[in-house]
């Protein structure tokens, strides 16, 4: 792989960091909203949906965390 493609991979990794941070912001806001619900609402359908969203955003961030390793392997 040449240097310009390696540089492009570096830019992609930077973009992934920004995307992950933005997802984390949304997840934190959703978590805060969930935490501020009364317990009875947390256990209701709406609370379960919110928790599912939080879990899904956690999974998305975990997936993004894996991508740089693949990119590093490709750039090696």
ZAMIFI-629240 format. One line per field, with one value per residue (C-alpha): residue number from 1; residue in three letters; chain; z, x, y negated. Coordinates in nm, 3 decimals. Layout:
N
numar	NUM ... .
gukol	ALA ... .
marmar	A ... .
w	Z ... .
u	X ... .
v	Y ... .
! end
This chain:
76
numar	1 2 3 4 5 6 7 8 9 10 11 12 13 14 15 16 17 18 19 20 21 22 23 24 25 26 27 28 29 30 31 32 33 34 35 36 37 38 39 40 41 42 43 44 45 46 47 48 49 50 51 52 53 54 55 56 57 58 59 60 61 62 63 64 65 66 67 68 69 70 71 72 73 74 75 76 .
gukol	UNK UNK UNK UNK UNK UNK UNK UNK UNK UNK UNK UNK UNK UNK UNK UNK UNK UNK UNK UNK UNK UNK UNK UNK UNK UNK UNK UNK UNK UNK UNK UNK UNK UNK UNK UNK UNK UNK UNK UNK UNK UNK UNK UNK UNK UNK UNK UNK UNK UNK UNK UNK UNK UNK UNK UNK UNK UNK UNK UNK UNK UNK UNK UNK UNK UNK UNK UNK UNK UNK UNK UNK UNK UNK UNK UNK .
marmar	A A A A A A A A A A A A A A A A A A A A A A A A A A A A A A A A A A A A A A A A A A A A A A A A A A A A A A A A A A A A A A A A A A A A A A A A A A A A .
w	0.000 -0.090 0.139 -0.002 0.067 0.416 0.473 0.356 0.607 0.877 0.774 0.783 1.136 1.244 1.095 1.279 1.606 1.539 1.448 1.760 1.974 1.819 1.878 2.237 2.284 2.165 2.387 2.690 2.626 2.590 2.908 3.096 2.975 3.078 3.419 3.478 3.416 3.719 3.787 3.684 3.338 3.310 3.348 3.100 2.723 2.661 2.910 2.755 2.411 2.545 2.703 2.375 2.195 2.453 2.411 2.033 2.044 2.275 2.018 1.739 1.932 2.000 1.631 1.541 1.798 1.602 1.262 1.323 1.390 1.048 0.887 1.060 0.931 0.579 0.597 0.727 .
u	0.000 0.137 0.165 -0.135 -0.363 -0.213 -0.286 -0.643 -0.679 -0.556 -0.824 -1.088 -0.978 -1.009 -1.358 -1.451 -1.339 -1.566 -1.859 -1.809 -1.802 -2.127 -2.295 -2.171 -2.326 -2.663 -2.630 -2.546 -2.846 -3.074 -2.929 -2.984 -3.343 -3.398 -3.240 -3.469 -3.782 -3.974 -3.905 -4.257 -4.197 -3.854 -4.022 -4.297 -4.282 -4.133 -3.854 -3.781 -3.758 -3.520 -3.300 -3.298 -3.181 -2.905 -2.792 -2.795 -2.587 -2.339 -2.310 -2.258 -1.975 -1.816 -1.830 -1.667 -1.394 -1.298 -1.262 -0.926 -0.761 -0.872 -0.755 -0.416 -0.380 -0.466 -0.216 0.068 .
v	0.000 -0.338 -0.639 -0.825 -0.528 -0.494 -0.863 -0.807 -0.525 -0.764 -1.014 -0.741 -0.644 -1.008 -1.022 -0.703 -0.862 -1.159 -0.935 -0.725 -1.039 -1.160 -0.824 -0.833 -1.178 -1.047 -0.740 -0.952 -1.178 -0.876 -0.723 -1.047 -1.063 -0.703 -0.760 -1.058 -0.853 -0.735 -0.369 -0.273 -0.426 -0.262 0.074 -0.012 0.030 -0.315 -0.252 0.085 -0.078 -0.341 -0.074 0.117 -0.199 -0.248 0.113 0.083 -0.236 -0.060 0.219 -0.033 -0.197 0.141 0.224 -0.106 -0.036 0.276 0.108 -0.068 0.269 0.390 0.069 0.096 0.451 0.337 0.050 0.268 .
! end
